[in-house]
């Protein structure tokens, strides 16, 4: 949760070229909704309420939280990063490769 402010900034920075998407592994969708409101998350959150065993978490092989990926426009995972700070550089390289 400590990286939410940076993820919100990155969503604003790359809004026209990329999208930040969260995946919740919480078993309570109601609790996810409350956290989204409390934290003021401005990006979509995928949640099925089935924890790490749910179809969303298993599709992306979520191993813990946070588990961060950069996915290209074709849906391919191009980078798995350890922190939200690494996402900025990865997104910059993906959306503006000549930079």
Backbone as XML, in Angstrom:
<?xml version="1.0"?>
<chain id="A" units="angstrom">
  <residue number="1" name="UNK">
    <atom name="N" x="0.805" y="-1.200" z="0.000"/>
    <atom name="CA" x="0.000" y="0.000" z="0.000"/>
    <atom name="C" x="0.852" y="1.270" z="0.000"/>
  </residue>
  <residue number="2" name="UNK">
    <atom name="N" x="2.094" y="1.137" z="0.440"/>
    <atom name="CA" x="2.941" y="2.325" z="0.503"/>
    <atom name="C" x="3.295" y="2.860" z="-0.880"/>
  </residue>
  <residue number="3" name="UNK">
    <atom name="N" x="3.144" y="2.047" z="-1.913"/>
    <atom name="CA" x="3.492" y="2.494" z="-3.260"/>
    <atom name="C" x="2.317" y="3.111" z="-4.008"/>
  </residue>
  <residue number="4" name="UNK">
    <atom name="N" x="1.143" y="3.131" z="-3.399"/>
    <atom name="CA" x="-0.049" y="3.678" z="-4.056"/>
    <atom name="C" x="0.154" y="5.121" z="-4.515"/>
  </residue>
  <residue number="5" name="UNK">
    <atom name="N" x="0.720" y="6.024" z="-3.701"/>
    <atom name="CA" x="0.898" y="7.401" z="-4.184"/>
    <atom name="C" x="1.743" y="7.478" z="-5.461"/>
  </residue>
  <residue number="6" name="UNK">
    <atom name="N" x="2.821" y="6.700" z="-5.531"/>
    <atom name="CA" x="3.658" y="6.709" z="-6.730"/>
    <atom name="C" x="2.910" y="6.110" z="-7.919"/>
  </residue>
  <residue number="7" name="UNK">
    <atom name="N" x="2.162" y="5.047" z="-7.696"/>
    <atom name="CA" x="1.381" y="4.453" z="-8.789"/>
    <atom name="C" x="0.341" y="5.444" z="-9.314"/>
  </residue>
  <residue number="8" name="UNK">
    <atom name="N" x="-0.255" y="6.225" z="-8.429"/>
    <atom name="CA" x="-1.209" y="7.255" z="-8.862"/>
    <atom name="C" x="-0.500" y="8.315" z="-9.711"/>
  </residue>
  <residue number="9" name="UNK">
    <atom name="N" x="0.702" y="8.705" z="-9.308"/>
    <atom name="CA" x="1.478" y="9.676" z="-10.087"/>
    <atom name="C" x="1.828" y="9.120" z="-11.465"/>
  </residue>
  <residue number="10" name="UNK">
    <atom name="N" x="2.229" y="7.861" z="-11.514"/>
    <atom name="CA" x="2.583" y="7.241" z="-12.794"/>
    <atom name="C" x="1.357" y="7.116" z="-13.695"/>
  </residue>
  <residue number="11" name="UNK">
    <atom name="N" x="0.199" y="6.819" z="-13.113"/>
    <atom name="CA" x="-1.028" y="6.758" z="-13.904"/>
    <atom name="C" x="-1.295" y="8.106" z="-14.547"/>
  </residue>
  <residue number="12" name="UNK">
    <atom name="N" x="-1.125" y="9.181" z="-13.798"/>
    <atom name="CA" x="-1.332" y="10.525" z="-14.343"/>
    <atom name="C" x="-0.278" y="10.853" z="-15.409"/>
  </residue>
  <residue number="13" name="UNK">
    <atom name="N" x="0.967" y="10.511" z="-15.139"/>
    <atom name="CA" x="2.073" y="10.820" z="-16.056"/>
    <atom name="C" x="1.924" y="10.109" z="-17.396"/>
  </residue>
  <residue number="14" name="UNK">
    <atom name="N" x="1.502" y="8.855" z="-17.376"/>
    <atom name="CA" x="1.433" y="8.055" z="-18.596"/>
    <atom name="C" x="-0.002" y="7.830" z="-19.088"/>
  </residue>
  <residue number="15" name="UNK">
    <atom name="N" x="-0.939" y="8.616" z="-18.594"/>
    <atom name="CA" x="-2.368" y="8.389" z="-18.869"/>
    <atom name="C" x="-2.700" y="8.241" z="-20.346"/>
  </residue>
  <residue number="16" name="UNK">
    <atom name="N" x="-2.045" y="8.973" z="-21.205"/>
    <atom name="CA" x="-2.347" y="8.922" z="-22.643"/>
    <atom name="C" x="-1.644" y="7.753" z="-23.346"/>
  </residue>
  <residue number="17" name="UNK">
    <atom name="N" x="-0.642" y="7.144" z="-22.666"/>
    <atom name="CA" x="0.169" y="6.115" z="-23.330"/>
    <atom name="C" x="0.200" y="4.769" z="-22.631"/>
  </residue>
  <residue number="18" name="UNK">
    <atom name="N" x="-0.230" y="4.714" z="-21.386"/>
    <atom name="CA" x="-0.185" y="3.461" z="-20.630"/>
    <atom name="C" x="-1.220" y="3.511" z="-19.520"/>
  </residue>
  <residue number="19" name="UNK">
    <atom name="N" x="-1.506" y="2.369" z="-18.947"/>
    <atom name="CA" x="-2.459" y="2.286" z="-17.846"/>
    <atom name="C" x="-1.864" y="1.461" z="-16.720"/>
  </residue>
  <residue number="20" name="UNK">
    <atom name="N" x="-2.016" y="1.961" z="-15.520"/>
    <atom name="CA" x="-1.649" y="1.208" z="-14.327"/>
    <atom name="C" x="-2.885" y="0.396" z="-13.947"/>
  </residue>
  <residue number="21" name="UNK">
    <atom name="N" x="-2.692" y="-0.891" z="-13.685"/>
    <atom name="CA" x="-3.793" y="-1.758" z="-13.256"/>
    <atom name="C" x="-3.332" y="-2.512" z="-12.023"/>
  </residue>
  <residue number="22" name="UNK">
    <atom name="N" x="-4.159" y="-2.520" z="-10.999"/>
    <atom name="CA" x="-3.848" y="-3.267" z="-9.790"/>
    <atom name="C" x="-4.559" y="-4.607" z="-9.801"/>
  </residue>
  <residue number="23" name="UNK">
    <atom name="N" x="-3.963" y="-5.581" z="-9.152"/>
    <atom name="CA" x="-4.587" y="-6.886" z="-8.966"/>
    <atom name="C" x="-4.621" y="-7.145" z="-7.469"/>
  </residue>
  <residue number="24" name="UNK">
    <atom name="N" x="-5.818" y="-7.321" z="-6.939"/>
    <atom name="CA" x="-5.958" y="-7.592" z="-5.514"/>
    <atom name="C" x="-6.035" y="-9.094" z="-5.262"/>
  </residue>
  <residue number="25" name="UNK">
    <atom name="N" x="-5.351" y="-9.522" z="-4.215"/>
    <atom name="CA" x="-5.430" y="-10.924" z="-3.802"/>
    <atom name="C" x="-6.257" y="-11.067" z="-2.533"/>
  </residue>
  <residue number="26" name="UNK">
    <atom name="N" x="-6.947" y="-10.008" z="-2.166"/>
    <atom name="CA" x="-7.801" y="-10.048" z="-0.975"/>
    <atom name="C" x="-8.978" y="-10.991" z="-1.214"/>
  </residue>
  <residue number="27" name="UNK">
    <atom name="N" x="-9.421" y="-11.646" z="-0.174"/>
    <atom name="CA" x="-10.558" y="-12.562" z="-0.307"/>
    <atom name="C" x="-11.896" y="-11.849" z="-0.108"/>
  </residue>
  <residue number="28" name="UNK">
    <atom name="N" x="-11.863" y="-10.551" z="0.108"/>
    <atom name="CA" x="-13.085" y="-9.780" z="0.286"/>
    <atom name="C" x="-13.124" y="-8.631" z="-0.718"/>
  </residue>
  <residue number="29" name="UNK">
    <atom name="N" x="-14.000" y="-8.743" z="-1.708"/>
    <atom name="CA" x="-14.137" y="-7.669" z="-2.697"/>
    <atom name="C" x="-14.651" y="-6.405" z="-2.019"/>
  </residue>
  <residue number="30" name="UNK">
    <atom name="N" x="-15.486" y="-6.554" z="-1.014"/>
    <atom name="CA" x="-15.994" y="-5.392" z="-0.266"/>
    <atom name="C" x="-14.835" y="-4.637" z="0.389"/>
  </residue>
  <residue number="31" name="UNK">
    <atom name="N" x="-13.882" y="-5.379" z="0.950"/>
    <atom name="CA" x="-12.712" y="-4.743" z="1.572"/>
    <atom name="C" x="-11.846" y="-4.065" z="0.509"/>
  </residue>
  <residue number="32" name="UNK">
    <atom name="N" x="-11.718" y="-4.680" z="-0.661"/>
    <atom name="CA" x="-10.966" y="-4.071" z="-1.767"/>
    <atom name="C" x="-11.595" y="-2.742" z="-2.145"/>
  </residue>
  <residue number="33" name="UNK">
    <atom name="N" x="-12.920" y="-2.717" z="-2.290"/>
    <atom name="CA" x="-13.621" y="-1.481" z="-2.624"/>
    <atom name="C" x="-13.367" y="-0.392" z="-1.584"/>
  </residue>
  <residue number="34" name="UNK">
    <atom name="N" x="-13.363" y="-0.773" z="-0.312"/>
    <atom name="CA" x="-13.118" y="0.191" z="0.761"/>
    <atom name="C" x="-11.700" y="0.753" z="0.685"/>
  </residue>
  <residue number="35" name="UNK">
    <atom name="N" x="-10.721" y="-0.104" z="0.400"/>
    <atom name="CA" x="-9.328" y="0.342" z="0.293"/>
    <atom name="C" x="-9.165" y="1.286" z="-0.901"/>
  </residue>
  <residue number="36" name="UNK">
    <atom name="N" x="-9.791" y="0.962" z="-2.006"/>
    <atom name="CA" x="-9.722" y="1.824" z="-3.196"/>
    <atom name="C" x="-10.216" y="3.224" z="-2.852"/>
  </residue>
  <residue number="37" name="UNK">
    <atom name="N" x="-11.331" y="3.292" z="-2.148"/>
    <atom name="CA" x="-11.890" y="4.598" z="-1.759"/>
    <atom name="C" x="-10.999" y="5.299" z="-0.746"/>
  </residue>
  <residue number="38" name="UNK">
    <atom name="N" x="-10.546" y="4.571" z="0.272"/>
    <atom name="CA" x="-9.711" y="5.166" z="1.319"/>
    <atom name="C" x="-8.401" y="5.703" z="0.764"/>
  </residue>
  <residue number="39" name="UNK">
    <atom name="N" x="-7.766" y="4.940" z="-0.102"/>
    <atom name="CA" x="-6.464" y="5.325" z="-0.663"/>
    <atom name="C" x="-6.601" y="6.250" z="-1.872"/>
  </residue>
  <residue number="40" name="UNK">
    <atom name="N" x="-7.833" y="6.438" z="-2.364"/>
    <atom name="CA" x="-8.036" y="7.308" z="-3.524"/>
    <atom name="C" x="-7.373" y="6.779" z="-4.780"/>
  </residue>
  <residue number="41" name="UNK">
    <atom name="N" x="-7.398" y="5.467" z="-4.952"/>
    <atom name="CA" x="-6.761" y="4.862" z="-6.124"/>
    <atom name="C" x="-7.467" y="5.330" z="-7.396"/>
  </residue>
  <residue number="42" name="UNK">
    <atom name="N" x="-6.671" y="5.769" z="-8.348"/>
    <atom name="CA" x="-7.208" y="6.344" z="-9.585"/>
    <atom name="C" x="-7.049" y="5.409" z="-10.773"/>
  </residue>
  <residue number="43" name="UNK">
    <atom name="N" x="-6.592" y="4.218" z="-10.521"/>
    <atom name="CA" x="-6.378" y="3.240" z="-11.586"/>
    <atom name="C" x="-7.251" y="2.013" z="-11.301"/>
  </residue>
  <residue number="44" name="UNK">
    <atom name="N" x="-7.592" y="1.251" z="-12.330"/>
    <atom name="CA" x="-8.456" y="0.088" z="-12.121"/>
    <atom name="C" x="-7.785" y="-0.997" z="-11.278"/>
  </residue>
  <residue number="45" name="UNK">
    <atom name="N" x="-8.594" y="-1.664" z="-10.477"/>
    <atom name="CA" x="-8.129" y="-2.780" z="-9.654"/>
    <atom name="C" x="-8.942" y="-4.012" z="-10.029"/>
  </residue>
  <residue number="46" name="UNK">
    <atom name="N" x="-8.258" y="-5.087" z="-10.394"/>
    <atom name="CA" x="-8.927" y="-6.353" z="-10.677"/>
    <atom name="C" x="-9.008" y="-7.142" z="-9.382"/>
  </residue>
  <residue number="47" name="UNK">
    <atom name="N" x="-10.201" y="-7.608" z="-9.046"/>
    <atom name="CA" x="-10.386" y="-8.370" z="-7.811"/>
    <atom name="C" x="-11.485" y="-9.401" z="-8.011"/>
  </residue>
  <residue number="48" name="UNK">
    <atom name="N" x="-11.196" y="-10.633" z="-7.640"/>
    <atom name="CA" x="-12.223" y="-11.672" z="-7.738"/>
    <atom name="C" x="-12.597" y="-12.240" z="-6.367"/>
  </residue>
  <residue number="49" name="UNK">
    <atom name="N" x="-11.938" y="-11.770" z="-5.296"/>
    <atom name="CA" x="-12.255" y="-12.228" z="-3.951"/>
    <atom name="C" x="-11.818" y="-13.650" z="-3.655"/>
  </residue>
  <residue number="50" name="UNK">
    <atom name="N" x="-10.896" y="-14.171" z="-4.460"/>
    <atom name="CA" x="-10.484" y="-15.560" z="-4.280"/>
    <atom name="C" x="-9.017" y="-15.709" z="-3.902"/>
  </residue>
  <residue number="51" name="UNK">
    <atom name="N" x="-8.407" y="-14.621" z="-3.465"/>
    <atom name="CA" x="-7.029" y="-14.672" z="-2.987"/>
    <atom name="C" x="-6.031" y="-15.097" z="-4.054"/>
  </residue>
  <residue number="52" name="UNK">
    <atom name="N" x="-4.968" y="-15.726" z="-3.594"/>
    <atom name="CA" x="-3.898" y="-16.151" z="-4.500"/>
    <atom name="C" x="-4.309" y="-17.323" z="-5.384"/>
  </residue>
  <residue number="53" name="UNK">
    <atom name="N" x="-5.390" y="-18.002" z="-5.020"/>
    <atom name="CA" x="-5.849" y="-19.162" z="-5.790"/>
    <atom name="C" x="-6.862" y="-18.795" z="-6.864"/>
  </residue>
  <residue number="54" name="UNK">
    <atom name="N" x="-7.294" y="-17.544" z="-6.909"/>
    <atom name="CA" x="-8.294" y="-17.116" z="-7.877"/>
    <atom name="C" x="-7.746" y="-17.056" z="-9.294"/>
  </residue>
  <residue number="55" name="UNK">
    <atom name="N" x="-8.627" y="-16.973" z="-10.279"/>
    <atom name="CA" x="-8.194" y="-16.978" z="-11.678"/>
    <atom name="C" x="-7.338" y="-15.772" z="-12.070"/>
  </residue>
  <residue number="56" name="UNK">
    <atom name="N" x="-7.577" y="-14.631" z="-11.454"/>
    <atom name="CA" x="-6.773" y="-13.446" z="-11.797"/>
    <atom name="C" x="-5.346" y="-13.629" z="-11.294"/>
  </residue>
  <residue number="57" name="UNK">
    <atom name="N" x="-5.208" y="-13.971" z="-10.028"/>
    <atom name="CA" x="-3.870" y="-14.138" z="-9.442"/>
    <atom name="C" x="-3.095" y="-15.276" z="-10.098"/>
  </residue>
  <residue number="58" name="UNK">
    <atom name="N" x="-3.780" y="-16.355" z="-10.441"/>
    <atom name="CA" x="-3.069" y="-17.470" z="-11.062"/>
    <atom name="C" x="-2.693" y="-17.162" z="-12.512"/>
  </residue>
  <residue number="59" name="UNK">
    <atom name="N" x="-3.528" y="-16.397" z="-13.204"/>
    <atom name="CA" x="-3.207" y="-16.039" z="-14.594"/>
    <atom name="C" x="-1.910" y="-15.248" z="-14.680"/>
  </residue>
  <residue number="60" name="UNK">
    <atom name="N" x="-1.669" y="-14.388" z="-13.691"/>
    <atom name="CA" x="-0.457" y="-13.571" z="-13.689"/>
    <atom name="C" x="0.629" y="-14.151" z="-12.790"/>
  </residue>
  <residue number="61" name="UNK">
    <atom name="N" x="0.372" y="-15.319" z="-12.230"/>
    <atom name="CA" x="1.327" y="-15.984" z="-11.337"/>
    <atom name="C" x="1.794" y="-15.057" z="-10.213"/>
  </residue>
  <residue number="62" name="UNK">
    <atom name="N" x="0.821" y="-14.410" z="-9.573"/>
    <atom name="CA" x="1.115" y="-13.503" z="-8.474"/>
    <atom name="C" x="1.713" y="-14.315" z="-7.325"/>
  </residue>
  <residue number="63" name="UNK">
    <atom name="N" x="2.873" y="-13.854" z="-6.840"/>
    <atom name="CA" x="3.588" y="-14.590" z="-5.806"/>
    <atom name="C" x="3.551" y="-13.891" z="-4.457"/>
  </residue>
  <residue number="64" name="UNK">
    <atom name="N" x="3.180" y="-12.649" z="-4.432"/>
    <atom name="CA" x="3.141" y="-11.870" z="-3.202"/>
    <atom name="C" x="2.661" y="-10.473" z="-3.534"/>
  </residue>
  <residue number="65" name="UNK">
    <atom name="N" x="2.632" y="-9.628" z="-2.545"/>
    <atom name="CA" x="2.225" y="-8.261" z="-2.816"/>
    <atom name="C" x="3.260" y="-7.301" z="-2.244"/>
  </residue>
  <residue number="66" name="UNK">
    <atom name="N" x="3.637" y="-6.276" z="-2.962"/>
    <atom name="CA" x="3.229" y="-6.072" z="-4.351"/>
    <atom name="C" x="4.012" y="-6.967" z="-5.307"/>
  </residue>
  <residue number="67" name="UNK">
    <atom name="N" x="3.402" y="-7.287" z="-6.405"/>
    <atom name="CA" x="4.027" y="-8.024" z="-7.503"/>
    <atom name="C" x="3.767" y="-7.155" z="-8.727"/>
  </residue>
  <residue number="68" name="UNK">
    <atom name="N" x="4.806" y="-6.562" z="-9.282"/>
    <atom name="CA" x="4.634" y="-5.515" z="-10.290"/>
    <atom name="C" x="5.149" y="-5.947" z="-11.656"/>
  </residue>
  <residue number="69" name="UNK">
    <atom name="N" x="4.359" y="-5.646" z="-12.686"/>
    <atom name="CA" x="4.690" y="-6.009" z="-14.057"/>
    <atom name="C" x="4.520" y="-4.795" z="-14.964"/>
  </residue>
  <residue number="70" name="UNK">
    <atom name="N" x="5.241" y="-4.799" z="-16.071"/>
    <atom name="CA" x="4.977" y="-3.877" z="-17.170"/>
    <atom name="C" x="4.524" y="-4.763" z="-18.321"/>
  </residue>
  <residue number="71" name="UNK">
    <atom name="N" x="3.338" y="-4.471" z="-18.825"/>
    <atom name="CA" x="2.719" y="-5.277" z="-19.880"/>
    <atom name="C" x="2.563" y="-4.399" z="-21.110"/>
  </residue>
  <residue number="72" name="UNK">
    <atom name="N" x="2.976" y="-4.895" z="-22.276"/>
    <atom name="CA" x="2.879" y="-4.089" z="-23.489"/>
    <atom name="C" x="1.453" y="-4.070" z="-24.040"/>
  </residue>
  <residue number="73" name="UNK">
    <atom name="N" x="1.257" y="-3.307" z="-25.115"/>
    <atom name="CA" x="-0.089" y="-3.122" z="-25.666"/>
    <atom name="C" x="-0.695" y="-4.416" z="-26.201"/>
  </residue>
  <residue number="74" name="UNK">
    <atom name="N" x="0.133" y="-5.435" z="-26.425"/>
    <atom name="CA" x="-0.369" y="-6.724" z="-26.888"/>
    <atom name="C" x="-0.678" y="-7.676" z="-25.731"/>
  </residue>
  <residue number="75" name="UNK">
    <atom name="N" x="-0.500" y="-7.202" z="-24.489"/>
    <atom name="CA" x="-0.784" y="-8.023" z="-23.327"/>
    <atom name="C" x="0.368" y="-8.892" z="-22.870"/>
  </residue>
  <residue number="76" name="UNK">
    <atom name="N" x="1.542" y="-8.709" z="-23.453"/>
    <atom name="CA" x="2.723" y="-9.494" z="-23.097"/>
    <atom name="C" x="3.452" y="-8.834" z="-21.923"/>
  </residue>
  <residue number="77" name="UNK">
    <atom name="N" x="3.805" y="-9.632" z="-20.921"/>
    <atom name="CA" x="4.601" y="-9.115" z="-19.811"/>
    <atom name="C" x="6.011" y="-8.870" z="-20.325"/>
  </residue>
  <residue number="78" name="UNK">
    <atom name="N" x="6.434" y="-7.606" z="-20.322"/>
    <atom name="CA" x="7.763" y="-7.274" z="-20.828"/>
    <atom name="C" x="8.774" y="-7.080" z="-19.703"/>
  </residue>
  <residue number="79" name="UNK">
    <atom name="N" x="8.283" y="-6.862" z="-18.498"/>
    <atom name="CA" x="9.205" y="-6.687" z="-17.376"/>
    <atom name="C" x="8.447" y="-6.933" z="-16.078"/>
  </residue>
  <residue number="80" name="UNK">
    <atom name="N" x="9.111" y="-7.611" z="-15.179"/>
    <atom name="CA" x="8.611" y="-7.810" z="-13.826"/>
    <atom name="C" x="9.549" y="-7.012" z="-12.937"/>
  </residue>
  <residue number="81" name="UNK">
    <atom name="N" x="9.013" y="-6.079" z="-12.167"/>
    <atom name="CA" x="9.857" y="-5.195" z="-11.367"/>
    <atom name="C" x="9.591" y="-5.403" z="-9.883"/>
  </residue>
  <residue number="82" name="UNK">
    <atom name="N" x="10.545" y="-4.980" z="-9.078"/>
    <atom name="CA" x="10.433" y="-5.170" z="-7.642"/>
    <atom name="C" x="9.736" y="-4.042" z="-6.910"/>
  </residue>
  <residue number="83" name="UNK">
    <atom name="N" x="9.816" y="-2.829" z="-7.459"/>
    <atom name="CA" x="9.199" y="-1.686" z="-6.802"/>
    <atom name="C" x="8.556" y="-0.772" z="-7.838"/>
  </residue>
  <residue number="84" name="UNK">
    <atom name="N" x="7.664" y="0.068" z="-7.374"/>
    <atom name="CA" x="6.983" y="1.008" z="-8.269"/>
    <atom name="C" x="7.962" y="2.007" z="-8.884"/>
  </residue>
  <residue number="85" name="UNK">
    <atom name="N" x="9.062" y="2.302" z="-8.194"/>
    <atom name="CA" x="10.031" y="3.240" z="-8.760"/>
    <atom name="C" x="10.649" y="2.700" z="-10.044"/>
  </residue>
  <residue number="86" name="UNK">
    <atom name="N" x="10.760" y="1.381" z="-10.151"/>
    <atom name="CA" x="11.305" y="0.774" z="-11.367"/>
    <atom name="C" x="10.320" y="0.846" z="-12.543"/>
  </residue>
  <residue number="87" name="UNK">
    <atom name="N" x="9.046" y="0.998" z="-12.234"/>
    <atom name="CA" x="8.047" y="1.051" z="-13.299"/>
    <atom name="C" x="8.226" y="2.289" z="-14.159"/>
  </residue>
  <residue number="88" name="UNK">
    <atom name="N" x="8.582" y="3.418" z="-13.558"/>
    <atom name="CA" x="8.731" y="4.661" z="-14.315"/>
    <atom name="C" x="9.734" y="4.487" z="-15.451"/>
  </residue>
  <residue number="89" name="UNK">
    <atom name="N" x="10.918" y="3.959" z="-15.161"/>
    <atom name="CA" x="11.937" y="3.756" z="-16.189"/>
    <atom name="C" x="11.480" y="2.747" z="-17.230"/>
  </residue>
  <residue number="90" name="UNK">
    <atom name="N" x="10.828" y="1.681" z="-16.781"/>
    <atom name="CA" x="10.363" y="0.649" z="-17.715"/>
    <atom name="C" x="9.277" y="1.187" z="-18.634"/>
  </residue>
  <residue number="91" name="UNK">
    <atom name="N" x="8.364" y="1.979" z="-18.086"/>
    <atom name="CA" x="7.310" y="2.570" z="-18.932"/>
    <atom name="C" x="7.892" y="3.584" z="-19.911"/>
  </residue>
  <residue number="92" name="UNK">
    <atom name="N" x="8.827" y="4.390" z="-19.444"/>
    <atom name="CA" x="9.449" y="5.372" z="-20.316"/>
    <atom name="C" x="10.108" y="4.676" z="-21.512"/>
  </residue>
  <residue number="93" name="UNK">
    <atom name="N" x="10.811" y="3.593" z="-21.251"/>
    <atom name="CA" x="11.476" y="2.847" z="-22.325"/>
    <atom name="C" x="10.471" y="2.203" z="-23.266"/>
  </residue>
  <residue number="94" name="UNK">
    <atom name="N" x="9.336" y="1.791" z="-22.736"/>
    <atom name="CA" x="8.326" y="1.118" z="-23.559"/>
    <atom name="C" x="7.541" y="2.099" z="-24.424"/>
  </residue>
  <residue number="95" name="UNK">
    <atom name="N" x="7.138" y="3.225" z="-23.852"/>
    <atom name="CA" x="6.295" y="4.163" z="-24.599"/>
    <atom name="C" x="7.100" y="5.166" z="-25.415"/>
  </residue>
  <residue number="96" name="UNK">
    <atom name="N" x="8.374" y="5.352" z="-25.075"/>
    <atom name="CA" x="9.233" y="6.290" z="-25.793"/>
    <atom name="C" x="10.600" y="5.646" z="-25.977"/>
  </residue>
  <residue number="97" name="UNK">
    <atom name="N" x="10.675" y="4.589" z="-26.812"/>
    <atom name="CA" x="11.908" y="3.804" z="-26.913"/>
    <atom name="C" x="13.125" y="4.573" z="-27.421"/>
  </residue>
  <residue number="98" name="UNK">
    <atom name="N" x="12.959" y="5.673" z="-28.119"/>
    <atom name="CA" x="14.089" y="6.435" z="-28.623"/>
    <atom name="C" x="14.690" y="7.364" z="-27.606"/>
  </residue>
  <residue number="99" name="UNK">
    <atom name="N" x="14.142" y="7.400" z="-26.463"/>
    <atom name="CA" x="14.554" y="8.314" z="-25.396"/>
    <atom name="C" x="15.803" y="7.897" z="-24.683"/>
  </residue>
</chain>
